[in-house]
Each structure stands twice: as C-alpha cells, then as structure tokens.
C-alpha cells in the first residue's frame, strides 16, 4: 500500500517527552521539492520515521511511489528504500504531520514566504516542537521568525541549520558532511539534533553551535568562497594558455596542498539552483550594511567571463560561427543532475544562436529542463553521435563520464570538421590530436 497519509487522517497522539531523545523520534519535513526530498529521504535512511508534507497531492503520491520529478544520483533508491521500510511517508495534511513530529524541518527550495510558512506550521505546534530551518534564507530571517513566534505566544524552538548539498552528489554530501552547523540558544534543541545525527556525530563530524545570524551567513560565505576559488583557477588557466603551462597539472599540484584542497579547482563557473541566490543574498546584505565585498564582485565577474572565453575559442577556430553547425555535449550545469540553473552550456547555446550558429545538443538527463529554458532553434538529439554528425565543431560542455568513453574513431568519420572544444578537460588532448582532431582544452597549450 502506498504510504501516503490521507488528508482526512485523524491527528496522531502527541509523542511523549520521554521518547524525545530516542532514535525513533518522529521527524517532519515541510517541502517536497528538491531540498525537502533529499532531506526527508536521507533522514529516513538514518532509521528514524519521517513524514514529508507537500501541498500537491499528485506530487506527493508520485514521491510515495518512489518517482522523483528530478534527477539526483542515488536518491530514488533511497526514497524507495525508506518507503518500503515504512520509515518514509508523504502527507498532504499539515496538521497531522506537525502534531506527530518532534522535530520539523522547513526545507522549501525558495525563501519566498518562508516567514508565513513558519507561522502556518507553528499554529499546529502543541508540544514544544523544534523548527529547523534548512531552506537557504537571508541573514536575519530566523530571528524574525522567532520574534513572530514570541509575539503570537507560540512555544516553538527555532534552529538555523544550513546544509551544504551539491546537486549531483547531494546524498553523499548529506551522509558525509564536513560539519554540522546549528544556530540556536537552546541546549535541548542541540541535544535532540545531535541524537538525530548520531551516525554522523559518532563518526567524528564536528558540530558547530552558534547564533542564528552566523549560521545563516556560513552558507552564503561558503558559496562565495567557492566562487572565488573557481575564479582564481579561471584566471590562472588563461595564463597557462599564454605560457605553455597545463592548468590540469597546476590544479592537481595546488589541490594537494592541504591549505588549498582540490575541490572547485577546475575552470568553469558555479551553477545550480542555489549558488547565484546565495551570492545575491550576501551581496545585498553587504550593500545594505555599507560594506563593499570587492573580492566577491570580482570573482563573479571573472566567472561570468568563462562563457565568453569558450565562445572566443570556438569563433577563432571556425573563423566565424555564423551559419556553422555546432554540437553541444551536455546541458546540465554539472554531471549527475538534471538542473540547468546557471548552466554555462545554456549560456553558450544562447550566444551561439545569437551569432547565427545552428546548434545541436544532447544531454543524458537534462534535455527536458533545457527545452524549457532554451528558446530558439536548437536541435535536440538522442545521442552524442547524432550531435556529432555533420557539425563544424563539437563542444564538450558538461563533464558527463560517458563522454570520455565515446568512440572518437566513429565521431571522426561523421563529423564535418574534426574540431573538439573540451571545456571540462575531460579528454586526453594528446590522444585526440594523434587521432587527427583539432583539440582545444581550457588552460592547456
């Protein structure tokens, strides 16, 4: 039977306080979008009972059947496992979800109306529940929500709890976090969340307890720092092309320095549903506080120019893109996700069409999302080989592992001009040139 709680279901009895710190405490999750689905499924995988609330009955029914409206590596398996075990349920009845729960995660994808949603949840809180804010929100939001609760006489504890999930590896990020950040003054809430996260705490994951404002700022600052790191390697990769150095080897050597670390040391740009909004929020906070974030401003500008660099490579090798056929391999902003939010591939496709090129494209997962985002005469193909057939240049724009394993002998026979622009440095440049391709990487002589 599909574990979907009926809207007419009677509210369950209140859990007793003695059960509060037991491992099978009841957890509620408000939100059945991307963030809520990841959080609910991963918490249920810890072995605790979780009820996820969504207002869309069709969507919750699909989720309860293990059918996700987006692609995230390994997530559908975890959802199905939780549903089969009876640990993960989906509900369209808010009061029932709230009153059965001790800890309620507010996990909407957008911060819009988050304060109103918090008040809506709080009206059903009747035994001192903990409201955990994992939705990315601007600094000051949690404190305003707390003030609203106090003014309304609601006995609800608020915890700011940023989660650091990268689309495409969100399950891994949730299960193997670098740290757990909790913004609260409630020692009881800290103890309860440590009990919930016992599998992680026992593994030695640090728990940082701070105030609301710091917890909210951590996420935005982390995103901004990663953008700065990407911008640094973007600029150095440009230098590499002028001095016969290799950006791949450079990034490897830099990343092996423990003070630097290898992640986000690949040329490109930050994409995804939350990166730009995080940086916008931080920039707005700084501007409103009279503080100039010069490094962030410069980093964002450098990263925006990455698409222009790729466009310049294509235009130079083809002399002009007007009237030329250009094939794009990859539309998602990164592998293992269907998200095209802030995707360099999408920007590149638009720029190519604006300059008169005919664009063909293929992505293993993200084509339905790209079709909604991209307007214009893009020919969507059913395979990488269909894209390559007859084009003047083939651009690897998303680092899907399957592109590395393509039969380039076959591609050499069907491509009009053997030009490959590898924006992710996915391929062996020396081998490609030996096969007769005109190969262009990023930051590689």
Secondary structure, 3 states (H helix, E strand, C coil): CCCEECCCCCCCCCCCHHHCCCCCCCEEEECCCHHHHHHHHHHHHCCCCEEEECCCHHHHHHHHCCCCCCCECCHHHHHHHHHHHCCEEEECCHHHHHHHCCEEEECCCCCCCHHHHHHHHHCCCCCCCEEEECCCCCCCHHHHHHHHHHHHCCCCEEEECCCCCCCCCHHHHHHCCCEEEEECCCHHHHHHHHHHCHHHHCCCCEEEEECHHHHHHHHHHHHHHHHHHHHHHHHHHHHHHHHCCEHHHHHHHHHCCCCCCCCCCCCCCCCCCCHHHHHHHHHHHHHHCCCCCHHHHHHHHHHHHHHHHHHHHHHHHHCCCCCCEEEEECCCCCCCECCCCCCHHHHHHHHHHHCCCEEEEECCCCHHHHHHHCCCCEEECCCHHHHHCCCCEEEECCCCHHHHCCCHHHHHHHCCCCEEEECCCCCCHHHHHHCCCEEECCCEC
